[in-house]
Amino acid sequence: MTAALYLVNLPDDCSEPELDQWIQSRGLEVAALKIIPGRLGAPQAFAYVEMKETVVLSEAIQALDGQKLRNCVIAVSKAAFRLDWRATKPRG
């Protein structure tokens, strides 16, 4: 079973390919991800990221939590639930 992460405080205009590249640049493999854009007057965008089975969840959180993506400090935690990833194009 794969692990899912919840990322908050993403830049409002962050794209899924940009986030995928940012995560992979830290040596982690992404199975699927979905960015939920912020609304006008609401908090910034957030994302659910499903990691490949080879990724240890605690190591992924440690590698990403508190890191900057552009000028935003990203907060990462274990996702409380899994989304239907079929709505998102799976990766490789």
Secondary structure, 3 states (H helix, E strand, C coil): CCCEEEEEEECCCCCHHHHHHHHHCCCCCEEEEEEECCCCCCCCEEEEEEECCCCCHHHHHHHHCCCEECCEECEEEECCCCCCHHHCCCCC
